[in-house]
Amino acid sequence: MTPHPETSATPETPVPPAPSGAAPGSRPFTPAAGRFAPTGLYDPVAALLRERLWRGVFAMHVAPRPGEVIVDVGCGTGSQSLLLHRIEPAARVIGVDPDPRVLAVARRKARAAGASVEWRRGMGDEVADLLGAGSADTAVSSLVLHQCPLAMKRAVLADLHTLLRPGGRLVLADYGLQRTRLMRAAFRVVQLADGRSDTQPNADGILPSLITAAGFDGVRKAEVVSTVTGSISVYVARRAGG
């Protein structure tokens, strides 16, 4: 596959019986913990990946404010949604994920913390229909797009553009361009768990061009955090207007 430079501005479900499957009436998706690991391993494994560091950096760029609507797409077990709620309890935080198992974990964590985060079930490319076009001030997503086929990456980003009000903000954290031989080697663990065909475009640096192609302005990579499974980048952008 030909690498996509990160500076380019050109375009380039019910629970499955097996992690990569889907029950009748739903579309397949890659679970939070990957194709082979059980859901219960997600949080313990994430804790080993400098999660507190990159989630803290990510939250700094989200900078939640009182009264704003923040939608966390592919919220998984709710760690990022709950962190944003702790930072600004007066913001309305909505976590969306297609997997009822991880949403059940997220709800338990929220109850234990006394947090009033809202949880909705849905795929990443149907959030605007679920919540309403132009209904969010900020859309966030972490470690989701690398698990999606290229067409789905485009569809999710287009849907987030529709979800945001004019002037709304997009903040993404995901595996981006793996610049060094060490990071590329480390990223092979992710590719084993989530599949090479879906993950390789991220490693080649395609995300900024996909974000731009979805209609966002001011796309930039704000941070890079090295982990034992490759480097995680934080991207920020805005919907024009407002």
N, C-alpha and C positions, 0 to 999 in steps of 0.2 A: 504494500500500500504506500502511495506517495504521501510523505508528510505534509501537513497543513500548517504553515507558520502561524504562530499565535497572534502576530500583529496584523494579519490579513483582515480586511473588512469586507471580503467578498464571500458569497455563499459557499461557500464551498460549493378482585375479582373474587364469589365464594372461594373458600380455601382450596388450593389444589391438592390432590392426593399425593402428588410428588411435587417438590419445590418449583419445577419449571412448568407445571401443568396448569389447568384451570378447570373449575367446575362448570357444569352446564350454565349457559347464559352469561358467562363472564369471559373476558379476554385474558390471555396468559400474561404473566409478569414475572420478573425475577424477584424473589423475596429479598428482604433486607439483608439477611445473612448469607445470601448467595444460593446457588442451585443445590448444594449438598448439605449445608449445615442447618440444624434445627433453629427455629426462631429464638429459643431460649439462650442460645450462645451469642446472639448479636451484641447485647450490652457488654458482657464480659470481654469479648474480642475487641469491641470498639474502645474500651478503656485502655487497651494495650497500644493503641495507635495514636497516642498523643491527643486523644479526643478532647480533653479539657483545654489544651492549648488552641487547637484549631477552631473548636466551637466558641471559645472566648473571643478569638480574633474575628470570627464570623459575626458574632453578636455585636461587637464593637462597630462593625460596618453597617449592620442593620439599624443600630441606635434607635430602638423603639421609643415612641413618644405617646403621651397620654391621648386617648381617644382615637388613635389610628387603628385601622384594620390591617392585620398582618396575617397572611395566608402562607402556611408551611406545607408545600406540596411534596408528597412522598415523606411524610413526617415520621414514618417508622414507629419506633417505641416511644416517641414523644420527647426525646432529650432536648432537641433544639427548641421546640415549642415551649417547653416548660422553662428553659433558661430565659427565653425572651419574656415570658410572663413574670418571672422573678425579677428581671431587670426593670420592667415597667408594668405593674399590675393593672394600671388604668388603660392599657392597650387591649384591644380585642384580638386575641390570637386564635386562629382556626387551623387545626391540623387535618390534612387530608391524605389518605392512603388507601390503596385498593385491598390491602390484606387485613381481614378481620382479626387475625391472630396478633399482629403487632398493635392494632388499635386497642385490643383488649389489654395488652401490657401498658399502653399509653394511658388508658383510663385508670388502671390501678395505680400507676405512678402519680397521676394527677389527684386522685382521691387521697392518697397518702400525704401529698404535699398541701392539700387544701387549695388546689389551683383551679381556677375557673376557665381553663382552656376548653374550646369546643372541638369535637372530633367528628369528622365526616368521612364516609367511605366513598372513594371515587378514584378513577384513573387520572393520571397527570394531564391528559389532553382533554378532560371534560370538566375541569374545575370552573371555568367561566360559566358553563351551563348550570353547574351545581349551585354556585354562589351568586351568579349574576355578573354580566359584563360591566366593567368599570366600578366594581364594588370594593376593590382593595387599594389601600394606600401603598403597601409594600408586599411583594411576593418573594418568598425565600424558598430555597431548596438545597438540601445537602446530601451528597453521595447518592444521587438518583440517576442523573443523566448517563453516567458511565455504564449503567446496567441496561440502557435502552438501545434498541436498534436505531440506526441513523434516522430513519423516517419518523420514529417516535420521538427522538430528541427534537427534531424540527417541530413536530406537532405540539409537544409540551411547551416549548418556548413560544410558539405562536399563541397558544391558549393563555399563557401567562401575560402576554402582551394585551390580549383582549380583557383579561381579568382586571388589569390595573386601570385606575383612573388616569386621565392625562396628567403627566408630571409624576406619576407613581414610580416607585423604585423597585429594581430587581437586584437581589443579592443571592449569588450561588456559591456554594463550596463543593468542589468535586475534584477528582483526579484530572489534572490538565497535562500539559506538555511535560513529558518525562525527559529532562534535559541531559542527564548524565547516564553513563553506563550502569552505575550503581542503582539509580532510581528506576531505570528500565528493568533491571534484574529483579528489584524488589516488587515491581508492579506485576510480575508474572504470577504472584500469589493471587492478586485480584483477578487476573485473566483466567486463572484456573477456576476460581469460584464463580465468576460471572460471565465467562465466555469471551474468547478473543475477538470475535467479529463485532460485538457491541462495544467492547472496551478500547480497542485499538485506535479508533478515531480520537478519543480523548487523549490518549498517550501521544498521538501525533500533533495535538494542539489545535483541534478543530473548533473548540467551544466559542472563542470570541467571534469567529466568522459566522457561526450559527446564530449567536445572540444578535449580531448586527443584521443578519438576513431576516430575523423575525420582526424587525422594525424598531429595535431599541437604539437609543442614542447614547453617546458618551461611554461606550463599552470600554472597560479597562480591567486589567488584572491587578487587584489591589494588594494581594499578599500571596506568598507561597510558603507552605509549611512542609518540611520533610518528615516522613513517617517510615516505619519499617515495611510498608507496602507501597511505597512511592510517594511522590509529592502531591499534596492537596493544594489547589489554588482557590482563592476567593475572587470572584468576578462581581463587578458592580455595573449597573446601567440604569437608564431611565426611559420611561415612555415619554415621547415628545408631548409638549403642551402643558397646560396647567400654570 
